[in-house]
Amino acid sequence: MALDPTFLRYGLNSLVVAQLICGFATALLLNLRFRGRGLARALIILPWVCPGVIAAIIWRVIDDPYLGPINTALAWAGLRHPTIAWLGQPATALGAVIVAAIWKGTPFSTVMYLAALQGVSTEVLEAATIDGAGAWGHLRHVIIPQTMPVIRVLLLLTTVWTFNYFELVYIMTQGGPGDATQIFPTYIYKLAFDQIRYGAASAYGMIALLILLVFSLLYIAQLNKARVLE
């Protein structure tokens, strides 16, 4: 069976690496000293522990063209009769799903980064300050290098988890409109249960399994490397 040329695009849609960037930025903010930091750290994890089905329903309501708070906010901002169907048109559906995925996955990255930031050497930071390094210098030459093992592990974990965001995507859009938000799991489900093409679904399932196996082996290798360095 020939590989569907759009299959690779579905895979790319699965890789929401922005979770790592948002998680790192949030961790840096929560690592600062400010009033209410403990409460903020506790609340930040809520989206991640929220079940995927509940998260998808929440975002369906948020993106609702008539009752959703996004369009309500646009109306308050002066836009007349905003009834944008965020999940109903290809131009906005993928972006809406990515925002939901970032909201769902970022807290875990934040917690992992926070743990890694506790291990950054204060002596090295002080030495960098004496050498004239500012905030960007600290980040580039001290913080990122010392947290790189965590960054590599999170990249692998986030890729695998986002690859399997079936319930979030299926409940929000079922891979539509058209194929705008299709990812590997929803595409395989569509082949098997909508088009009754079990052979094609099995073939694509094996491809997905091999891809996940590669990422799993890389993850194990990274963990073994970290143990050796310890």
VMD Tcl script that draws the C-alpha trace (Angstrom):
set ca {
  {0.00 0.00 0.00}
  {1.36 3.41 -0.97}
  {1.93 5.86 1.83}
  {-0.55 8.72 1.83}
  {1.49 11.88 1.04}
  {-0.46 13.82 3.68}
  {0.47 11.33 6.39}
  {3.72 13.15 7.22}
  {1.76 16.37 7.71}
  {-0.41 14.60 10.24}
  {2.75 13.65 12.11}
  {4.03 17.21 12.08}
  {0.70 18.39 13.48}
  {1.34 16.02 16.40}
  {4.57 17.72 17.44}
  {3.61 20.76 19.47}
  {7.08 21.74 20.59}
  {5.74 25.09 21.78}
  {4.87 23.29 25.03}
  {8.58 23.16 25.83}
  {9.11 26.85 25.18}
  {6.06 27.92 27.19}
  {6.96 25.52 29.99}
  {10.50 26.88 30.21}
  {9.32 30.50 30.24}
  {6.70 29.74 32.92}
  {9.26 27.88 35.03}
  {11.64 30.84 34.90}
  {8.85 33.14 36.10}
  {7.77 30.78 38.88}
  {11.37 30.40 39.99}
  {11.46 34.09 40.89}
  {10.58 35.20 44.41}
  {7.18 36.89 44.63}
  {4.16 36.90 46.89}
  {1.85 33.95 46.23}
  {4.50 31.90 44.43}
  {3.52 28.72 46.28}
  {-0.12 29.07 45.24}
  {0.87 29.81 41.64}
  {3.04 26.69 41.55}
  {0.16 24.61 42.88}
  {-2.37 25.99 40.38}
  {-0.11 25.66 37.34}
  {-0.35 21.86 37.41}
  {-4.17 21.78 37.20}
  {-4.47 21.68 33.37}
  {-2.11 18.71 33.18}
  {-3.94 16.62 35.81}
  {-7.28 17.47 34.18}
  {-8.53 14.43 32.17}
  {-8.12 14.83 28.43}
  {-11.86 14.43 27.82}
  {-12.69 17.21 30.28}
  {-10.00 19.45 28.78}
  {-11.41 18.92 25.29}
  {-14.95 19.76 26.44}
  {-13.70 22.89 28.19}
  {-11.98 24.10 25.02}
  {-15.01 23.26 22.87}
  {-17.01 25.61 25.10}
  {-14.27 28.27 25.00}
  {-14.16 28.10 21.18}
  {-17.94 28.00 20.76}
  {-18.95 30.65 18.17}
  {-22.01 31.80 20.16}
  {-21.38 31.05 23.83}
  {-17.58 30.97 24.00}
  {-15.71 33.58 26.03}
  {-13.30 34.30 23.15}
  {-16.01 35.72 20.92}
  {-17.59 37.41 23.93}
  {-14.30 39.17 24.64}
  {-14.07 40.22 21.00}
  {-17.57 41.68 21.26}
  {-16.58 43.64 24.36}
  {-13.53 44.88 22.45}
  {-15.84 46.45 19.88}
  {-16.09 43.80 17.15}
  {-19.72 43.73 16.02}
  {-21.46 40.34 16.18}
  {-18.31 38.16 16.35}
  {-19.40 34.58 15.67}
  {-16.10 33.09 14.57}
  {-16.32 29.30 14.38}
  {-12.83 28.63 15.68}
  {-13.17 24.85 15.33}
  {-15.33 24.96 12.22}
  {-12.94 26.35 9.62}
  {-9.51 25.10 8.50}
  {-7.88 28.51 8.91}
  {-8.44 28.54 12.68}
  {-9.15 24.95 13.75}
  {-5.53 23.77 13.87}
  {-4.46 26.85 15.82}
  {-7.30 26.33 18.30}
  {-6.32 22.70 18.86}
  {-2.65 23.62 19.27}
  {-3.57 26.23 21.91}
  {-5.56 23.57 23.80}
  {-2.65 21.12 23.55}
  {-0.22 23.75 24.84}
  {-2.56 24.55 27.73}
  {-2.83 20.84 28.57}
  {0.82 19.90 28.21}
  {2.75 22.96 29.37}
  {2.26 22.45 33.15}
  {4.19 19.16 33.17}
  {7.10 20.80 31.35}
  {6.93 23.67 33.83}
  {7.17 21.37 36.85}
  {10.08 19.45 35.33}
  {11.93 22.65 34.49}
  {11.29 24.01 37.98}
  {12.90 20.90 39.46}
  {15.85 21.28 37.10}
  {16.27 24.97 37.98}
  {16.71 24.05 41.65}
  {19.86 22.19 40.62}
  {21.46 25.11 38.77}
  {24.64 26.06 40.59}
  {24.33 29.39 42.40}
  {28.13 29.62 42.47}
  {28.28 29.50 38.69}
  {25.54 32.12 38.46}
  {27.43 34.39 40.86}
  {30.64 33.89 38.88}
  {28.80 34.80 35.66}
  {27.45 37.94 37.34}
  {30.97 38.94 38.42}
  {32.10 38.45 34.81}
  {29.42 40.92 33.71}
  {26.75 38.53 32.44}
  {23.20 39.85 32.51}
  {19.91 37.95 32.51}
  {20.39 36.76 28.92}
  {23.97 35.70 29.67}
  {22.81 33.70 32.69}
  {20.15 32.01 30.60}
  {22.34 31.23 27.61}
  {25.60 30.25 29.27}
  {24.51 28.81 32.63}
  {20.83 27.88 32.95}
  {20.23 26.26 29.55}
  {23.48 24.19 29.55}
  {22.83 22.92 33.09}
  {19.20 22.00 32.33}
  {19.92 20.49 28.90}
  {19.49 16.85 30.08}
  {15.97 17.71 31.28}
  {15.25 19.56 28.03}
  {16.22 16.48 25.97}
  {14.07 14.16 28.10}
  {11.10 16.54 27.93}
  {11.45 16.85 24.16}
  {11.13 13.08 23.80}
  {8.28 12.74 26.32}
  {6.32 15.66 24.90}
  {6.66 14.29 21.39}
  {5.32 10.88 22.43}
  {2.45 12.31 24.49}
  {1.43 14.86 21.87}
  {1.62 12.13 19.25}
  {-1.08 10.32 21.23}
  {-3.46 13.23 21.90}
  {-6.37 11.26 20.52}
  {-9.13 12.27 22.94}
  {-8.27 15.97 22.84}
  {-8.32 16.20 19.04}
  {-11.18 13.77 18.46}
  {-13.58 15.41 20.90}
  {-12.71 18.93 19.75}
  {-12.74 18.42 15.96}
  {-12.66 14.69 15.06}
  {-9.71 15.62 12.86}
  {-11.71 18.19 10.87}
  {-12.81 20.33 9.30}
  {-11.66 18.24 6.40}
  {-8.24 17.02 7.55}
  {-7.08 20.31 9.06}
  {-6.43 18.87 12.54}
  {-5.81 15.25 11.69}
  {-3.06 13.47 13.61}
  {-1.84 9.85 13.53}
  {-4.32 8.35 16.05}
  {-7.40 10.12 14.65}
  {-6.39 9.24 11.08}
  {-6.01 5.57 12.01}
  {-9.37 5.65 13.80}
  {-10.97 7.22 10.71}
  {-9.54 4.52 8.44}
  {-10.64 1.68 10.71}
  {-14.07 2.75 11.94}
  {-15.33 5.34 9.46}
  {-13.99 3.94 6.19}
  {-13.81 0.28 7.35}
  {-10.29 -0.03 5.88}
  {-8.79 -2.30 8.50}
  {-5.79 -3.25 6.39}
  {-4.77 0.37 5.84}
  {-5.42 1.21 9.50}
  {-3.23 -1.72 10.59}
  {-0.42 -0.64 8.26}
  {-0.48 2.93 9.51}
  {-0.75 1.65 13.06}
  {2.47 -0.33 12.59}
  {4.20 2.78 11.20}
  {3.03 4.78 14.22}
  {4.25 2.00 16.52}
  {7.71 2.04 14.93}
  {7.94 5.83 15.26}
  {6.99 5.64 18.93}
  {9.48 2.80 19.42}
  {12.28 5.00 18.08}
  {11.37 7.81 20.49}
  {11.07 5.33 23.36}
  {14.56 3.94 22.68}
  {15.95 7.47 22.53}
  {14.26 8.22 25.85}
  {15.76 5.12 27.49}
  {19.19 5.98 26.08}
  {18.91 9.50 27.48}
  {17.98 8.17 30.93}
  {20.92 5.74 30.88}
  {23.23 8.58 29.88}
  {21.96 10.68 32.78}
  {22.62 7.83 35.23}
  {26.17 7.46 33.96}
  {26.83 11.18 34.40}
  {25.59 10.96 37.99}
}
mol new
graphics top color blue
foreach p $ca { graphics top sphere $p radius 0.5 }
foreach p [lrange $ca 0 end-1] q [lrange $ca 1 end] { graphics top cylinder $p $q radius 0.2 }
display resetview
